[in-house]
Amino acid sequence: AQKITQTQPGMFVQEKEAVTLDCTYDTSDQSYGLFWYKQPSSGEMIFLIYQGSYDEQNATEGRYSLNFQKARKSANLVISASQLGDSAMYFCAMRVYNAGNMLTFGGGTRLMVKP
Amino acid sequence: EAQVTQNPRYLITVTGKKLTVTCSQNMNHEYMSWYRQDPGLGLRQIYYSMNVEVTDKGDVPEGYKVSRKEKRNFPLILESPSPNQTSLYFCASRAGNTIYFGEGSWLTVV
């Protein structure tokens, strides 16, 4: 079975500073993908970034980067230059490619950006 | 435009009154899934379907049913809703690593 752990229920960050949201995962499979989603207060799920288990380079998408440490089974999200609009819930998720489920999610981290 | 459409978006209902949350996707995806979101627990998979007439239980299937009679639709059925099924529900479809979520359905059972 797969498991995703997000140990930070809530975090504050000052506007324009960088912030790291933690995510650790557990799986015995070698082939998997890691995802981060943002959920604003309106409720929709917004895809941010993806990292494949065989990708050697850390994924980046604009202000988002994924700090992938395979040996430690961690996939932390780094948001650079935080903006007020970054205030939201953030979910880490994993897809194991030979499993039937779509995604396994962590419990989420609520990020609050202070002006 | 690629879309996953859920209805209703908001519903307050009473215990025991059967309800169906519809989900439709316009991308011809084979894989569809239902999740519920609860505080501190993230999203948990209820049921998924890998193709027409192929469905399987996720992590929290109790109290729910699904059907997949055609590729585009994947309704979630609560035969006898109870207050512990009060939650935010998401339908999703997938092609490769691209996953499309519906906008969510806020369901309250009183």
Interface residues (C-beta under 8 A of the other chain):
Chain A: I4 Q6 P9 G33 F35 G43 E44 M45 F47 Y50 G52 F91 A93 R95 G100 N101 M102 L103 T104 F105 G106 G107 G108
Chain B: Y31 S33 Y35 G40 L41 G42 L43 R44 Q45 Y48 M50 D56 G58 D59 L88 F90 A92 R94 N97 I99 F101 E103 G104 W106
